[in-house]
Amino acid sequence: MPDYQLPASVTVAVAAAISATVNLATSRQEGNIKLEGPEDEQEYDPFNVTTPEDVSPGEPVDGPQFWSRV
C-alpha cells in the first residue's frame, strides 16, 4: 500500500464527519417556508410563470410513434 493512502482516507473520513455534523447543526435552525403574505401581496404570485404559448393548441403528438423513436 502506498504511503499516502491511509492519511488520505483518514482525511476524507474526518471531512465527511465534520460536514455531516455541521449540516445537522445548521438544519435545526432553519425555519419553514411561508408562502402566504399580507393581503395586498397575495395578488402577485411569483410562481405564476405560465405564458399564453404554454396553453395554446399545437400539433397533436402520436404517443406510440413518439415513444418508439425515443
Secondary structure as UniProt FT lines:
FT   TURN            3..4
FT   HELIX           5..27
FT   TURN            28..29
FT   HELIX           39..41
FT   TURN            42..43
FT   TURN            46..47
FT   HELIX           52..55
FT   HELIX           63..69
//
